[in-house]
């Protein structure tokens, strides 16, 4: 959230930076995607009503970290994305559930099977479809 004297980014400015990060992921340029998505996260954090934007950028950043094997950072980014998205859209929203599925994937890859199993039980309590990440 912005403080006095801080320039608040517009939705368009955030959208452009976030889209750049997503394009970098798609092109395989993960080295460039990381700082770009960090910038998108920082922008979203300064915007009012930023939960969905913040979750979107954190989700993408978590994907990058997972893809390069930085699983602790991937888990932290995905946890923050899940928190932001559930506050913005609710725990049962399909996007929130998609992030939760991605979190399960990361937890399993990091060897944190108990935490992954717990999150899977929470997801199973609400049988709506969810997606993980590739």
C-alpha positions in Angstrom: 0.0 0.0 0.0 1.2 3.5 -0.8 2.5 5.8 1.8 2.5 9.6 1.8 4.8 10.9 -0.9 4.9 7.6 -2.8 4.0 7.5 -6.4 1.2 5.0 -6.9 1.5 3.0 -10.1 -1.5 2.8 -12.4 -3.1 -0.5 -13.4 -1.8 0.0 -16.9 1.8 0.5 -15.7 1.5 -2.7 -13.6 -0.1 -4.6 -16.4 2.7 -3.7 -18.9 5.5 -4.8 -16.5 3.6 -8.0 -15.5 3.0 -8.8 -19.2 6.7 -8.3 -19.9 7.6 -10.8 -17.2 5.1 -13.3 -18.6 6.5 -12.9 -22.1 10.0 -13.5 -20.7 8.8 -16.7 -19.1 7.2 -17.9 -22.3 10.4 -17.2 -24.3 12.5 -19.1 -21.7 14.3 -15.9 -20.5 13.9 -16.7 -16.8 17.0 -14.6 -15.8 15.2 -11.5 -17.0 11.7 -12.6 -15.8 12.8 -12.7 -12.2 13.6 -9.0 -11.8 10.8 -8.0 -14.0 8.3 -9.9 -11.9 9.9 -8.5 -8.7 9.2 -5.1 -10.1 5.5 -6.0 -10.9 5.2 -7.3 -7.3 6.6 -4.1 -5.9 4.2 -2.1 -8.0 1.2 -4.1 -7.0 2.1 -3.7 -3.4 1.9 0.1 -3.7 -1.5 0.0 -5.4 -4.8 0.2 -3.6 -7.1 -2.8 -3.9 -4.1 -4.8 -5.3 -4.9 -8.3 -4.1 -5.6 -9.8 -7.5 -2.7 -8.0 -9.2 -0.3 -8.9 -6.4 -1.4 -12.6 -6.5 -0.9 -12.7 -10.3 2.6 -11.3 -10.1 3.6 -13.5 -7.2 2.1 -16.6 -8.9 4.3 -15.9 -12.0 7.3 -15.3 -9.8 6.7 -18.5 -7.9 6.6 -20.4 -11.2 9.9 -18.9 -12.3 11.5 -19.8 -8.9 10.2 -23.4 -9.3 11.4 -23.7 -12.8 15.0 -22.7 -11.8 14.9 -25.0 -8.7 14.6 -22.2 -6.0 11.9 -24.1 -4.2 12.1 -22.2 -0.9 11.5 -18.9 -2.7 8.9 -20.5 -4.9 7.0 -21.7 -1.8 7.2 -18.3 -0.2 6.0 -16.5 -3.4 3.1 -19.0 -3.8 2.1 -18.7 -0.2 1.9 -15.0 -0.5 0.0 -15.3 -3.8 -2.5 -17.7 -2.1 -3.0 -15.3 0.8 -3.5 -12.3 -1.5 -5.9 -14.2 -3.9 -8.0 -15.7 -1.1 -8.4 -12.3 0.5 -9.3 -10.7 -2.9 -11.5 -13.4 -4.4 -12.3 -15.9 -1.6 -10.9 -19.4 -0.8 -13.2 -21.2 -3.2 -12.6 -19.1 -6.3 -11.0 -21.1 -9.2 -7.9 -18.8 -9.3 -7.4 -19.2 -5.6 -7.7 -23.0 -6.0 -5.2 -22.9 -9.0 -2.6 -21.2 -6.8 -3.3 -23.7 -4.0 -2.7 -26.5 -6.5 0.6 -24.9 -7.5 1.6 -24.6 -3.9 1.0 -28.4 -3.4 3.2 -29.1 -6.4 6.0 -27.0 -5.0 5.7 -28.4 -1.5 5.9 -32.0 -2.9 9.0 -31.1 -5.0 10.6 -29.6 -1.9 10.0 -32.8 0.0 7.4 -31.2 2.3 4.9 -34.0 1.9 3.1 -33.3 5.2 2.4 -29.7 4.3 1.4 -30.8 0.8 -1.0 -33.5 2.1 -2.6 -31.0 4.5 -3.2 -28.5 1.7 -4.6 -31.3 -0.5 -7.0 -32.3 2.3 -8.2 -28.6 2.5 -8.7 -28.6 -1.3 -10.5 -31.9 -1.2 -13.0 -30.6 1.3 -14.2 -28.3 -1.5 -14.4 -30.6 -4.6 -14.4 -27.9 -7.2 -11.7 -28.4 -9.9 -8.2 -27.0 -9.5 -5.1 -26.8 -11.6 -1.5 -27.1 -10.7 1.4 -25.7 -12.6 3.6 -27.4 -15.2 
